[in-house]
Amino acid sequence: MMIYNFLKYIQWPGDQNAGEFVIGVLKDDNVYNTLNTWYGNKERGGKKFIIKKFESASEVSGCQLLYVGDSGSNQFEDVLGKIGSSSTLTVTNRRGLGEKGSCINFKVLDGRLKFELNQAAMNKANLKTSSQLTAMAILI
């Protein structure tokens, strides 16, 4: 659910804020199945959500948002090489991946789920973040 909520606070360049919006999931069946059930081929907020499942970094392409599951985190550097400077919001959940270039990285602090926001990675992807999201994040 948090992944979907991020979309409210981030602006993609050009016409990527409406129409078909692709969310990719690398190596996490649970997240893929949940997103596909809730949002797959459904329209919300002027966007039609397409959910794609990837098994390796080499398959990744054409996503506005890419979630890299824990079991795919060993491929994160390959993912960054594959997406380059495209406007892809990368979301991860493994310690240290925020510092390695993930736009948003989940972490647990004091038993609560929090998220890190890497502003340099957001700038590289040409994504604009609302001040509300920035205020909620752990900035790195």
SVG drawing of the C-alpha trace seen along z (x, -y; Angstrom):
<svg xmlns="http://www.w3.org/2000/svg" viewBox="-10 -21 36 36">
<polyline fill="none" stroke="black" stroke-width="0.4" points="0.0,0.0 2.9,-2.4 4.2,-1.9 0.9,-3.2 0.8,-6.1 4.2,-7.3 2.7,-8.0 0.6,-10.8 3.8,-12.7 6.0,-12.3 5.8,-14.0 7.3,-12.4 8.4,-14.5 6.2,-15.2 3.2,-13.1 4.2,-10.2 1.8,-11.4 -1.3,-10.2 -2.2,-7.4 -0.5,-4.0 1.7,-3.8 4.0,-0.7 5.0,0.7 7.7,3.4 8.5,5.8 11.8,7.6 12.0,10.9 9.1,10.6 6.0,12.7 4.0,11.4 4.4,7.7 3.7,8.5 0.5,10.5 -0.7,7.8 -0.1,4.9 -1.6,6.9 -4.7,7.7 -5.3,4.2 -4.1,2.1 -3.4,4.3 -5.2,2.9 -7.2,0.6 -7.6,-3.2 -7.0,-5.4 -6.3,-9.1 -6.1,-9.3 -3.6,-6.5 -4.1,-2.9 -1.8,-0.7 0.1,2.1 2.0,4.4 5.0,6.3 7.0,9.1 10.7,9.4 13.0,12.3 16.3,10.6 17.8,7.2 18.3,7.8 14.5,8.1 13.8,4.7 12.5,2.0 9.8,-0.6 8.8,-1.2 7.9,-4.4 8.3,-2.6 10.4,0.4 10.2,2.3 13.3,4.5 12.4,7.3 14.7,8.5 15.8,11.6 16.5,9.3 18.6,6.9 21.9,8.6 21.1,7.4 20.5,3.8 23.7,2.4 22.7,4.2 19.3,2.6 20.8,-0.8 23.0,-0.2 19.9,1.0 17.6,-1.9 20.4,-4.5 19.0,-8.0 15.5,-7.1 12.6,-8.5 12.2,-5.4 11.4,-5.5 13.4,-2.7 12.0,-1.3 13.9,1.2 13.8,2.7 17.3,3.8 19.7,2.0 22.3,-0.1 20.4,-0.3 19.3,-3.9 22.9,-4.9 23.7,-2.9 21.2,-4.8 17.7,-3.6 15.2,-6.5 13.2,-5.1 14.4,-2.4 12.2,-0.8 13.7,-0.2 12.4,0.8 13.3,-1.5 12.1,-0.9 9.7,1.7 8.1,-0.7 8.3,-0.7 10.0,-3.9 11.5,-4.9 14.7,-6.6 14.6,-9.1 17.7,-9.6 17.3,-13.1 20.4,-12.6 18.8,-9.5 15.5,-11.3 17.3,-14.2 19.1,-11.7 15.8,-10.2 14.3,-13.6 11.6,-13.1 10.1,-15.8 9.2,-15.1 6.5,-17.0 7.6,-18.6 5.1,-16.4 6.9,-13.2 10.3,-14.8 9.0,-15.7 8.0,-12.0 11.2,-10.5 14.6,-9.8 16.8,-11.9 20.0,-10.5"/>
</svg>
